Amino acid sequence: MRLLQHFHRRRTRQIRQLPDLEARLQSLHDHNDFSFEYQQQIHILTAQVKQRREWEQHRAHLYSRVQYLRAGDAPTAYFHKLHKRREARNRLRILQRDDAQILQDPKDILEHCVGQYQSLYTSPIYTDAEVSSLHTTLQNIPAKFTSTHQLYLQENPSLREITEVVNLLPRNKAPGLDSLTADGLRKQWDYLATPVTGFILYYWDCQVMPSQHLQAVLRLLPKVDDPVVFGHWRPISLLTPHYKLVAKILAVRLATILPLVVPCQQTGFVKGRSTLDNILCLQLIHEYLKSHRQHAVFLKLDFAKAYDKLAQQYLWLLMDKLNCGTRFIRLVKGLHVCASAKILAGGQFSTQISISRGVRQGCPLAPLLFALASIPLVSMLQAAADRGSIKAVRLPSGLHIVSSCYADDTAIFIQLHRQSYIELQLILDTYCRATGSCLNLNKSEFMLIGTRTPTPSWLQHTGAKILQPTQQLRGLGLKSPWVMQRAFWLKLLHQYWTNAQEAQWMRVMSAILTPSGNRAKALSSILLRHRFSLPSRSFTALLLKVWRLHLQHFRMVDYGVMLLPVLDV
């Protein structure tokens, strides 16, 4: 109660101003004035409303603990009001078209969304140039799936496996068109086990999904605080639990094989890999280039609507090239062929939209399929670096590092050489034509490393943003120059210790510590000071193991190759 009283004294007055601020913000939205002054006022009010909502949620968290002691699980009007406000924040009230026309009528907004998504999800007919790019992209892809992998992927699921997957389905998720949730399926599993198992075995036999399960509800969620244009909304597919169950079975099986198939440069959605691997890799490469005074350029590429624009024909040919097995490919195709969706906006459903390309955001199998789709891009970049057509970063071990990917976010290191950039453009154009992807140059960024010369003209005309040494790199959470900052290492080490076994922890420590004195001493002093709540005996043994290593090289966390020599600080 003292904590609540303390919170009441500090924040209650600001929270009471929230309805007035929301009313002022709504009036500014209704004014339809796009001048700089009005946009600045909207930005300031949006920040104030967001801050007070965070205070309100924190107060609700404190209050709920006290209220639970008084009334148990009895619902309160406050949480109902909080839910209503969240629904109002996610409601599509206004939309600006490409011709700058403002739409406010819900029917007009819904019709515009239908037209946009129908165009987005319609698969274009391959031209001769795109067919040629498709063959070029897939020609050097080896068959990575063995016969053992094929049998594991396509065998009929047992009742035990289906039950385990039912328990793995995420909780508290919105239902699809049939209004049945995974929580309801899990709760009534004793009664539904027999018919659901029969449904899954039937699908495994004929690879045809009933149309009512192929139809999804597209719910639009805002990407930014003040969404105005169509690109500010992300479509999430709300699927039926039967669809999710089939997709989850395939996803669980594929996830066990994916680390053996997907190149180590791709860390997204692969077991045992993390975005921290990308961050550590980029940190080490950056320091290596600076210490050896090599002139290079770092490019951070972003693909527009990467999930939605992925060509399904490309995906089926790639899976066949990887030797995934005919039955497994048919099982995956059965979840995508003849798929459709209805947009839910403002409490109304739109007309049906046919989906003939892309993978669904909300499908358990979609991230793994996207990881498979990135294999040719990584392979083409690495092959170009090995044969010398792209002058990549050459490591002392003789290997070349040219790319580091997390899903569609691709980081590329090449030497500051025009011919290398031209070859990189050719590879990216070939990949985009084959897959239907499109580079988003407005979100792509590049930065020069190891040189203070002006940016070359052939880089200035790319359309990507030029990063200065003091600017923050969007999407990686880092600032350049990328120094080994205390806060970064604390976060990295703490996350790996709490989420990994000691062997993985030792591998991370081996990657970070060097015998070159200053950095190792500073890092060990930080560890000794904080200890991360470790038992003293295990912590002492850990430090002794690390200091006995006397490392001669850095080792990347998940790449499994010798990366960099010792860097003197």
N, C-alpha and C positions, 0 to 999 in steps of 0.2 A: 504493500500500500504506500510506503514511503516513496518507492520508485515512481508510482503513479502520480503522487502529489508533486514530486519534483518535476516530472514531465509536464504536469498541468501548469505549473507556474511558468515554465519556459516556452511552451509551444501552443497552448490552447488558444491564445489570442490570434496567432497566425493561422491556425487551422480554421477558426471561425470566419476568416476572410476568404476561404476557398470558394463558396458559392458566388460571392461578388466578383471574384477574379474570373471564374468560369463564365459568368454572365457577360462581363466585359469582353472576354475573348470571343464568345459567340457573336456578340454584336459586331466586332471587328471582322469576323469571318463573313457575316451577312452583308457587310458594307460593300464587298467586292471591289475594294480599292487595292491595286497592286503597285502602288508607289513605294518608294524606298522607306518613307517615314512610317507608313502603315505596316509594312513588312517587319520593320524594326520593332514596332510596338507589339506585334504579334509574337515575335521571337522572345521579347522580354517577358510578356505575360505567360507564354508557354513554359518558360523556365521557372517562373514563380509558381505556377500551378503544379508543375511536376515536383518541385521541392516540397510543397505543402502536402501533396498526396503521399510522398514518402514519409513525412512526419506523421500523417494520419494513419498510414499502415503500421508504422512502428508503435504508435499509441494503441492501435487495435490489437497488436500482438501482446502488449503488456496487459491491456484490459481483459483480453480473452483468458489469460492465465488466472486472473483474479475471479472473473465471472464463472470460470469452470468450477472453482471451489465453491461458489455459491449456488449455481443452478445446474451444474453438470453439463450435459450436451444440449441444453435448451437453446434453440437458435435465437438470435437477437436481431432487432431491426437494423442495427448498425451494419452488420455484415451483408444484409440484403441491400442496403443503400450503397455499400461499397461495390457490390456486384453490378448494380445498375449503372454506377458511374463508369465502371470498366467497360460495360457494354456500350455506353454512350461514346467513350473514347475510341472504340474500335468500329464505330458506325461510319459508313461511307456517306457523308453529308454533302460533299462538294467535290467536283471533278473537273479538271481543266483538260480540254482536248488539245491535240497537236496544233490546231489552228488558233489557239488561245481563247476559244469559246468556253465559257463557264457553264457547267451543268449543275443544276440544283434539284430538279425534279427526280424523284427516285426511279420512275420508269425510264426517263432518258438516260440516267446513269447506268441502269441495268442493261439497257439496249446497247449502250456504248461498250460496256464490259464484255457483253456477248460477242460483239463484232471483233474486239481486240483479241479475246482468247480463242475465238474460232480461227482467226488468222494465225495466231501463235501456234496452235496445236494441229494445224493442217499440214500434212507432210507434202513438201513440194516435189515435183517430178524431177528426177535426176537428169541433168544435162550431160552431154558428152564429156565436158571438162570435169564435171563432178564425178562421173564414173571413172575417168582416168585417175583423178585424185584418190578415189576410194581404193583402186587397185594399188596405187603407189603407197598408200598408207598401210595397207595390210600385207604387202608382198613379202616382207621380211619378218613377219610375226611367227615364231615357232609354236609347235603344238606342246603346250605346257601341262595339260591335264593328262594324266595316265589312265590306264584302264581301271585301276583301283579307285581313282578319283571319280570316274564316271559311274561305277557301280554304287559308290557311296552317295552320289548326288541324286541318282534317279530311282533308287530302290523304294518300294512301298513303305510308308511310315507305319510304325506299330502304334498300338494304343498307348503304350508307355511314352513313346516319343511325343505323340500328340498331346498327352496330358502335361508333359514337361514344358512344351511350347506354350500351351494355354497359360501356364503360370508365369511364363516369361513376357507375355503381352503387357504393354504399359498400362498403368492404372490411371483412372480419372481422365480418360480421353473422351472427346465428344463422339456421339454415335453417327452412323451414316444414314442412308435413306430408310433403312429398316428399323431405326430407333433402338437397336439392340447394341449394347456396349460390351466391351471385353470383360468388364467387371461383372455384368449380369451373366455372361457365359461362364465365367469362372465360378460364380456363386452357385449356379444351377448345373454344374458339370456332372454331377451324379445322375441327373435325369437326361441331360443332353449328350452324354458321351457317345452313346450308340448311334443316334442319327447323324451327329457331326462327323464321327469317324467314317460312317458310310458315305457321307458326302465327299470327304477328302479322298477316300479310296476310289470313288467314282471318278473324281477329277484326275487322279493319277492314271486311271485306265484310258480315259478318252481325251484328256488335256483340253477340255472345253468348259469354260466357266459360264454359268447362267448369267443372262444379261442383267438381272436385277442386282447381282453382286459386282458387276463390272461398272455400274454407274456410281459415281462419287458425287459428293457435295463439295463444291469449291467455296471455301470460306476465305475471305480476303483479310489479311492481318497487316497493319501498318508497319513499314520498315523504319519510318522516322516519326518524330513527335508531331509534326504538322503536315500530314500527307495531303497533297493537292493533285499531282499528276498521276497518271496510270502506273508509272514505274515505281511509285512509292508504296505499292501494295504487293504483298507476297501471297500467292495462291496456295492454300493448304488443302489437300484432298482428304475429306472425311469418308472413310471406307467402312464397309460392313465387316463385322468380326470374322465371318467365314473367309472373306478375301484376305484379311490380315493374317489369319491362321495359316492359310496355304503359303502366303508370301513369307511368313516368319519361319516356317519349316524349311523352305528353300534357303532363306537367309542364314539360318543357323548352320546349315550344312556347308554353304558356300564360304562362310566366314572362317571355318577351320582350314580351308584350302587356300584362301586368298593370300596369306603371307608367303606361300611358296610360289605364287604366280605373279603377283603385282611387284614391279621393281621397287627396290628399297627407297628410291627417290620420292615415291608417292606414299605419304603417311596417313592420308585421310581414310577413315572407316576400315582400317586394317588392324587386326588384333596385334597387340604388342608394340604398336607405333603411336606416336603422339605428336601434336603440334609443337611440343617442346623440343622434339628432335629437329624440326625445321629451324626453330629459333637458335638452338645451339649450333647447328650447322652453319647458318648464316653468320653468327657471331664469329666462329672460328675462321671461316673463309675471309671475312672482312679483315680480321686482324692479320691473317697470313698475307693478304694482298698489300696491306699498309706496311707491314714490317719488311717485306721484300720489294716495296716500291714498284709494284706492277700496276700499270694503267689498265683499268677495267671499268666496265659499266654494269650496274645492277639494274635489272628490269623486273618490276612486279606487275604481272599481267592479270587482267580480270576479264572473264568471259561473260557476256550479257546473257541472262536467262539460260544459264548453262544446263540446268536440269530440263527445262521445258523445250529447248531447241535441239536436243540430242536426237539424231536420226535413228529410228528403230531398225531400219534396214542395215545400217552400218553396225549396229549392236549385234544383230543376228549373224551377220557375216563374220564379225570378230569372234564371237563365241564358237562358231564353226571352225574358224582358223585355229583357235586355242584348243580345239578338240574337247569341248565340254560334253559332248555326247548328244545324240539326236533327241533322245527322250527328255533330257534336262532342258534343252533349248525349247522344245515344244511346251514343257511345263511353264517356262518363263514367258513364252509368247502368248500362252493362253490367258495370262493376266493382263496383257496389253492390247491384243488384237480386239477390235470392236469395242474398245472402252469408250465411255462417255461421261459427262458430268453436267451438273446444274449449279449455277452460281447462286449463292445465298447472300443477299445484301438487303439491308433494311427490312428484314423479316419476310422477304418475298423470294420465290424461286424463279429463275430465268427459264428460258426454253433450253432444250437439250443441246449440248455441244459435243460433237464427235472429236475424239482424240486419236490421232494417227502418228504422233511423234512425241518424244520426250519421255521421261520417267517421272512418276508422280511424287511430289513432296508430301510425305505422309505414308508412303508405302514402305514397309520394313526392308524390302529388297532393293529399293531405289539407290541408296548410297553405295551398296556393293556393286551394282551394275555400273554406276558412274566410275567407281574405282577401276573396274575392268576396262571401261571405255578410254581411260587415260593411258593405258599401256602403250599404244602406238606412238603417242606424242613423246613420251619419255624415251622410248626406244629410238625414235628418229633423231631426237636431239643428241642422245648419247652416241649413236652411230656417226653422226656428223662430226662430233667432237673427237671421236677416236680416229677417223680418217683424215682429220685436219681441215675440213672445209669450214668448220667453226672453230676459231681459236678460243678454247675454253680455259678454265683455270687448271693448270697442270700441277699435280701434287708431287712431292718428292718420291713417292712410290711408283710414279709413272702413270697413275690413273688420272682421268679427267673428270672434274665435277662441273656440270653445266646447268643442272636444274634441281629444284627442290619444290615439291608440290604438296599442297594440302587441299584435296578435292579439286575445285576449279581454280584456286589461287595458286598461281605458278610463279616461282622466283627463278630468275635466270642470271647467271654470271657469264659474261663473255669479255674478252679483251677488247680494248678500245680500238677496234679495227673495222673499217667500213665494210669490207667484203664479208666479214663474219656476220655483221648485222643484216646484210642483204640475204645471205644464206638462211639466217634465222627467219627473216620475213617469208622466204619461199616455203620453209617447213611449216610455219604457222598458217599460211594461206592454203597449203595443201590439206592440212589437218582440218581447217575450218570448212573447206568445200566438201570434204568427205563426211564430216560429222554433222554438218548443218550449224555449227557453232559460229559465234561472231564475237570478235574482240571488242570490249568496251574500253575505248581509248580514254574516255573521260575519267574512268576510275583507275586506269593503268598509270604507273609511275616509274621513273628511272632516276638513277643517281650515279654520278661519276665517283670513282674510288681511286685513290693514289695519285691524283693529279689536280693541279690548280689552274690548268689551262681553261679557256672558255669552252662552253659546250659546242661541239662541232655542229655545223649547219645540217648535216644529214640526220642528226638526232633531234634537232629543234623542230623539224617539220613532221615528226611522227604523230603529233597530236596528244601525246602523253604528257603528264605533269612532270616538271623538272623539280626534283627535291634538292633543297639546300642542306648543308651539313647540320643545321640546327633544327630542321623540321622533323616532325614525327612521321614515321612510316605507317600509313594506315593499313590495318589488317594484321599487323604483327605485334603491335603494342610496344614497339621499341623506338628509341630516339637515336639518331646518328650524330656523332660517331658512336658506334656500338661498343661502349666500354663495359667491362665486367663489373657492373655496379652491385653494391652490397644488397640492395633490395631485390634485384633480379635473381641473384644466386640464392638468397634466402627463400624466395618463392619457389624456385626450381627444385632446390634440395628438399624443401619441406613436402612438396607435392609428390616427389618421387619416393621419399621415405614413407609417407603415409599410404601410398597406393601400390607399393612394390615390395617384393621380397628382398632379402639381403643380397642375393646374387645380382639382381638388377641394380640395387643401390650401389654395390661395389663397381659395377660397370659404369654408372654415371660418375662416381667419384674418380674413377680412372680416366674418364674423359675430361674432367675439369682440372684436376690438380696437376701441376707440373713441378719438377724438381728445381725450377729456376728461381726459387727464393721468394721474391716479394709477394707474388700472387698467392702462392701456396701458404705462406706464413699468414697473410691477411685472412685468407679463407679459413684456415685452421683456427685462427683466433676467434672468428665469427662463430664457428661451430662450437668451440669450447665455451663461448659466452652464452649461447642460446641452448644448445643441446637438443632442441626440439622435443623435450620431455622424454628423452631416451633413457633407459636404465644406464647407470654409470658404467657397469661392467661391459655391456655390449658396445657402448660408445667408445670406451677406451680400447677395446679390441678392434673396433672399426678403424680408429685412427692409426693404431699400430700396423694394421694390414695395409692401409693406404701409404704410410710412410715407408714401408718395406718394398713397395712396388718399384720405386726409383724410375718413374716412367721416362721413356725416351721419345715417345710420340703421343700426340692426342689420338684418341679413338672415338669415332662417332658412336652415338648411343645405339642406334638400330641399324646403321648401314653395314657394320661388320667389316669395314676396310680401314686401313691405316690412313689417316687424313692429313695431319699436319705435324711438322716438326715442333720442337720446343720453341716457344715464343718468349724471348726475354722481355720483361716489363721494366 
